[in-house]
Amino acid sequence: MAHGEYKVPGGKLLVADLEVVHERLQRVRLSGDFFLEPDEALTRINTALEGAPVTLESHELVERITAALPAETVMVGISAPAIATVIRRALARASDWRDHRFTLIHRPPEAPRLHMALDEILTREVAAGRRGPTLRVWEWDRPAIIIGSFQSLANEVDLDAAHTEGIEVVRRISGGGAMFVEPGNTITWSLIVPESLVQGLTFVESYAFLDDWVIRALGDMGVQAWYVPINDITSPGGKIAGAAQKRINGAVLHHVTMAYDIDADKLTRVLRIGREKLSDKGTTSAGKRVDPLRSQTGLDRETIIQRMADSFAARFRLDPGALSDEELDAARQLAASKFADPEWTARVP
């Protein structure tokens, strides 16, 4: 038997149970808390998947499912692509959130270079099986610009302005765009999980999957938020967060920076494309602050962090934890040897 689960972003839970006989799907049974009319549509879908080769691509599964549906079919909370995804997850023997016990790490403020190193070291530790899945909240000891692994340093950052403002510039190991952070004005976290948790998902689907708990946590605080492909979380008040990922030896690093209260004027001085970044955060004036989380929740930053952790713990298993001495020592060494190295920072000049 194979079992797969998939919480559709913004939708419902979809579960697939099936057998594989001679490399073909058998005894396919879909279930979940979705809505589907007419009733016989579920039987039609299960039947359409019977005998399908396990090698079928997602679009081929979607074609089978769509062709089998009655003309008047209405799906709420699921879709044909979502069904194809849960089948892929079942075949890949994907793990579920509830299969894991997560550790919460929330330390005092630390240097940007050390944060970059901690992400890499902890991801390697999870990949090696020496550490379980980890949720880490970052605290910054200084303002910083963190550029993506493949961004041009010169194109993204006004280095003279950054130096004048006392802003450190570092490069992270994941792709994506530049982040501007200030102590107390951003909420940054990393979720490090075994790759089994996202098995059967495309790269884009994994972003939505790993961000879903954040959207639900924001909803618990009264913020109407939703996922925007490929890596943003937004709301009626503007963009709230941006995510990036890196996969290392069977582990996934998924980290997110959320805007609590950003100095927009300073952002436009130090980031060369700052005005464009502001436009998708809900403001066009460099004299304004970008504060979607503060204004939309009415809560202080520390309360938001605590409520997000509480929301995660209410849905999954989360225990407070700490870094080992070995992990911290390795991160400090990596921060000095790699992330403080000008050649790494300017790897794309």
Summary of the structure (lengths in Angstrom):
residues: 349
radius of gyration: 21.9
end to end distance: 51.8
largest distance: 67.4
contacts: 1169
relative contact order: 0.14
helix: 40%
strand: 29%
